[in-house]
């Protein structure tokens, strides 16, 4: 029978009433497949996935499909967000078999879990025919399938091997050549890469922003500004209530895949905060404030955690689930709401051919600044800004009457930490104390509910219970978040917590032979192959995030081993880079070793006042430390002096003579 009612994942619970005899991924399910010598169907998706819902409706709710699956197979449903380890391994297999991947992902495997066939979305008849043919071959020609499984498994094992490189050349020319190559893919009309669909890829723009800043490359800075502006003006950004959707299906950031994910919004807040520090662009400030207001209202729990996502689908006027139904508008609706302002609204938000989507629906998109429109319409910019606020509030109140997208109410540790860091970065840029308060609240949630007495983190939290042993991504993002909290509070417990988690990760994830951290802990049962996450994607690779953290912690704790491992990881990756967009966070870590990188220590009773001033500026090449009293942190030992605040500027393990004059530091950094 269907066993998914025993699960807590919202995605799995959505399938609990299917006629398919779904099981969860557990020892009993895997043992049953071996005992009955049955092929396994492994179907992977997530709650906000539109095409996952389509395949469920067309196939998994269908009794004919269920009959085929139940008769011959052990069917296991997996939430990819709960089990990114399983998803990563079988995604590699699908990519080997088909040349592409995505969700829903459906794989057929031998009873021991080795894959033999797979793909993404299948129509009902194709799905049934494929399953019946596979079962026929498995029954009549089992050796054919076993031979193929062996070859495919060999291919998967080879993907886990990362080549070693002993070069320690961290010359910036390597990065310059990669960025030069990368520029050929830039879209100079709408920003981002010149292709559709368009994913935001925040790590890419963090790197390009930093590289443009450090090399004084105005072309790169202009491109990042173009991209962030076009994303903020596009339908991708919910100007009515804040927050970004997962990606745009078109080249102009107009029509999104309407789901909103916590990890996207956390990273984008950090990115816009850094861009705001450099440019003081009011649009970026608006994006940050709207997005965090949305996160606080829709995803922040009473316990201080953040929910995972909002679905792409919601109920339409006919009470049917429809992608984007909550977000789109018809001309008739807008005319009734806006009345005399409709014409001006249409100019601002393109209620015309440029802003048209489908089925008489429009997705709001700007292609001109308010400055330009105000001049054209002979009104003041202030008047137009006020009108825009009024319109958005009017549409917000109307939209709240609609059926909201479904909420995925599990709390994932890695995503929570990414959002925590977003709140900290926003606090640095804007100085809003509420942002820091929320970040601290989330940090204590992680410590009290996610971090166990045995020293490990859990991956998922729902209904008062933390489950699933944490993956590398959980550790590295929590470590990063705790470091960011230290940067604004100078409370050393956050660094001590970060170090403790780092040392746990070395004990349970680091593979000396591979010179990287495995995605799964040695405490967990092994999958069919090991997974070392090294390519940056919509979330940076967990190994690149660890390398970044190791660099900073090596300075704070004067730990040469951390620095050695960080360098080792970089030298294994950077020389092999072909596609910079897939390794942008690694490139960012290599920039830490540039001649421009420095450390700043602020010690004294006014340290927090000064660090707040420093943090308002874009200084990606500065590692900041400080204390308001005596410190035992190795980097700060013997640097505190009573009744004065001293500034220490250091580079390459050597510090200049301390100064009590902030102006000297300000001049050094161009503040």
Buried (B, 14 or more C-beta within 10 A) or exposed (E): EBBBEEBBBBBBBBBBEBBBBBBBBEEEBBEBBBEEEBBBBBBBBBBBBBBBBBBBEBBBBBEEBBEBBBEBBBBBBBBBBBBBBBBBBBBBBBBBBEEEBBBBBBBBBBBEBBBBBBBBBBEBEEBBEBBEEBBEBBEEEEEEBEEBBEEBBEBBEEBBEBEEBEEEEBEBEBBEEBBEEBBEEBBEEBBBBBEBEBBBBBBBBBBBBBBBBBBEBEEBBEBBBBBBBBBBBBBBBBBBBBBBBBBBBBBBBBBBBBBBBBBBBBBBBBBBBBBBBBBEBEBBBBBBBBBBEBBBEBBBBEBBBBBBBBBBBBBBEEEEBBBBBBBBBEBEBBBEBBEEBBEBBBBBBBBEEEBBBEEEBBBBBBBBEBEEBBBEBEEEBEEBBEBBEEBBEBBBEBBEEBEEBBBBBBBBBBBBBBBBBBBBBBBBBBEBEEBBEBBBBBBEBBEEBBBEEEEBBBBBBBEEEBBBBBBBBBBBBBBBBBBBBBBBBBBBEBBBBBBBBBEBBBEBBBBEEBBBBBBBBEEBEEBBBBBBBBBBEBBBBBBBBBBBBBBBBBBBBBBEEBBEBBBBBBBBBBEEBEEBBBBBBBBBBBBBBBEBBBBBBBBBBEBBEBBEBBBBBBBBBBBBBBBBEEBEBEBBEEBBEEEEBBBBBBEEEEBEEBBEEBEEBBEBBEE
